[in-house]
Amino acid sequence: MPNYRRAFIPGGCWFFTVNLLDRRQTLLVDHIAELRSAVAATRRDYSFAIDAFVILPDHLHAVWTLPPGDTDFSTRWRLIKNRFARALPRYEKLNDVRIARNERGIWQRRFWEHLIRDETDYARHIEYCYINPLKHRHVVRVCDWPHSSFHRDVRAGLFPNDWGGDVAMSGDFGERQ
């Protein structure tokens, strides 16, 4: 089994990117209630603070802070992915490897995480979450994307409702198209 280099800082704060296996799918927004339920159930079993969360059709970004002494973000993501997958009907095509491992063909196997290093890094990753729907041209204003904790942060007075403004985005931003 591969030995991935991960930072395990008890009570740490991380930025995550989690992708669908088939990036042409829109499962995350099509089944938003099931995803929210999977996250809520996981938080009941393994608490964590959601500093930011944005759900796009084919991927999501999150910033989490774990409880003091806890480093186990992997179990939380495994549970969220499994709970979400179990809530969906089985219609995806599976390759031989996924069949042999009894896996669904919904999520990419892993996720990307980044340990938040300081307040500037924290702010940059929160803002990245919130600007992401604009970057992918789903909306022209951040406040128009419904599947984001941005609205919670506006209500808390952390961001103005017009944060991000009306901007024209161009470029591919280093992501696969």
Secondary structure, DSSP 8 states (H G I E B T S, - for coil): ---------TT-EEEEEEEBSSTT--HHHHTHHHHHHHHHHHHHHS--EEEEEEE-SSEEEEEEE--TT---HHHHHHHHHHHHHHHS-S-----HHHHHTT--SSB-S--EEEE--SHHHHHHHHHHHHHHHHHTTS-SSGGG-SSBTHHHHHHTTSS-TTTT-S----S-TT---
